[in-house]
């Protein structure tokens, strides 16, 4: 068998792999579609959780930035005392 591979002329090893991929491709396509169908609900749930966490993180960063800005402006513009009623 080894002699056949090394003495092959014209078609080359690409012909061997081409035939192999032609046979494997339909099976692989069905497997990928099946896995995607099974994983879709889990991926949707993960995406919504990720979006929720990202929005919470963004809101936290904005609030921290606002607090930092008010601390900086308070140093330069101190607030007056409020009168108690």
N, C-alpha and C positions, 0 to 999 in steps of 0.2 A: 504494500500500500504506500509506503514512503517513497518508493521509486516513482509512483504515479504522480504524486504531488510535485516532486522536483523535476520531472521530465515533461510536465504539462507545458504546452506551447500555445500562444495565441490568446486564450481566454484569461489566464492568470487567476490569482487568488480572489480577485474581485467577483468573478463569476460564482465561486463557491459561496462567498458571504452574501452575494445578491440573492441566490436561491434560498439560503438559510433565512434571510430577513423576510423574503416573500412568504415563507411558511409561518414565521413567528409573528409577523405584524398583525394579522387578524386576531390571533389569540391575545396578544398584548393589548390591542385596542379594546377588546371586550373586557379584559381584566381591569384596565384603567377606568373605563366607563362604569363598571360595577363598583369599583372602589370609590369613585366620585359620588355615585348615587348613595352609597352607604354613609359616606363622610359628610354629605351636604348639611344635614341638620346640626351636626356637631360643629361644623365650621361656621354656620350662621350664628350659633350661640356664642362661640368664641369671639366672633367679630363684634357682636353687640356688647359683650363684656369689655372687649378691648376699647371700643369707642366710648363706653361709659367711663372707664378708668382714665382714658386720655382726656376726656372733657373735665373730669374732676381734677386731674393734675393741672390742666390749663387754668382752671378757675382758681386753684390754690396759688399758682404762680402769679396770676394777675393780682390777687388779693395781697400777697406778700409784697409785690412790687408797689402797690398803692400804700401799704403801711410804711414801707421804706421811704417813699416819697414824702409822706406826711411827717415822718420823723425828721427828715432833712429840712422841710419847710418850717416845722415847729421851732427848730433851732434859730432860724433867721426871723421868723414872725411869731413870737410867743403869743399864746392866746390870753385874752383878758379873763379875769376871774368872773364867774357868773354869780349873780346875786341870788341868794336863796329866798324863796317866797315864804 
